[in-house]
Amino acid sequence: MFKEAQSKRRQTRVVMVGNVGIGADEPIRVQTMTNTDTLDIQATVDQVLRCVREGSELVRITAPTPKHAKAIGEIKNILIEKYNCDVPLIADIHFLPEAAYEALKWADKIRINPGNLLDKKIQEDANISDDEYEDELKRIEEGLTKFIKALKEAKKPIRIGANHGSLSDRILSKYGDTAEGMVESAMEYLRIFAKNDFHEIIVALKSSDPIMMINANRLLVEKMKEENMDYPIHLGVTEAGNKEDGRAKSTIGIGTLLLDGIGDTIRVSLTEEPEKEIPVCYSILQATRRRITKTEFISCPSCGRTLYNIEEVTNEIKEKMGHLKGVRIAVMGCIVNGLGEMADADFGYVGGAPGKISLYYKKELIKRGVPEKDAIEELISLIKEKGMWVDEKSSNI
């Protein structure tokens, strides 16, 4: 039987991170992570602001030591008091539980990695017995139980983020370098949190391999369902690279799972300035129809029949009309592809004859033979006439 490409979004509980809700019917949230030295307060503040201007709704900041964790408080105060920017800040914790405890005082959410927070270092190929495995898990539970008590007192949520590249030696010794190991790494922690009646949790399973990331998250959803867990999921292909490669890997991994109905917040991890990640996130959400935040453009690749410089015109139309949320505009080179390929568009800009443009509303021809030099302004007038134009808002940050 034919199956729709896009599945219904998986239903979860809502987890509040500062003033931003994640999960259930909340919009799929976009976030990034700073790459400044956290102790360089002003540089980090400036970078957070650039990310927020691009549309980041949460920002993660590394906190390798308690001193770095405390700096998040100063960063947050400056953002609020000087720039009126109350974006939720997430403390990224690895290795040091002391940093996690300090971050509870300042951050809106804590991210911990099960692979390196409490696990002891052992040989990956060591022959660990079931009893030894369970004894080690009990030791981890003791440490986590103490931290969960502090989480409850601080009333802060947590992200349990397991990375394919940082699975503990204990997990690797039993499950190997597999999606099952990634899932079990997170599930062990989830069970301990559930046992202690703490549920303000977001889960993330990331890999630099999009296929591994997809398989792990699909398996995670199955396992959580079996154990009656409904935690939101954060999606990302970690260490994706830069430029076309990084964007392609992220689109495959994140986009595939979004079409499965999986995912409540996303990050595109690029080897570039973090603000450059944000437009890619929104493009993935738009393409998968999970969150519409801008104009949808349909434009043909052009061929010998094209009657004007379609690349130049498309760029100008995008620049002038890219803020019209949810409006679909088709830019077609000639009438051959015009009506058929732009059937779902609200407005059409179609080459009708050399130097002449035809403008459509839905499938109806509204104006024929508009001089090319006037056609873009005429298109704007048509959008206004149909009540679908809004003025572009500027950021006050």
Protein Blocks (a to p, Z undefined) as FASTA:
>chain_A
ZZdfbdcddddddddehjaceejjbccddddddfbdfklmmlmmmmmmmmmmnopabdcd
ddfbfklmmmmmmmmmmmmmmnopacdcddddehilmlmmmmmmmmmbdcddfklmmpcc
ddfkbccdfklmmmmmmmmmmmmmmmmmmmmmnopacdddddfklccfklmmmnopafkl
mmmmmmmmmmmmmmnopabdcdddddfblklmmmmmmmmmmmmmmnopabdcddddehkb
gajllmmmmmmmmmmmmmnopajbdcddddbdfklmmmmmmmmmmmnopaccbdcdddde
biaklgbdfklmmmmmmmmmmmmghiacdddfbfklmmmmmmmpmbdcddfbghiacdde
hjbcfbghiafklmmmmmmmmmmmnopaccddddfZZ
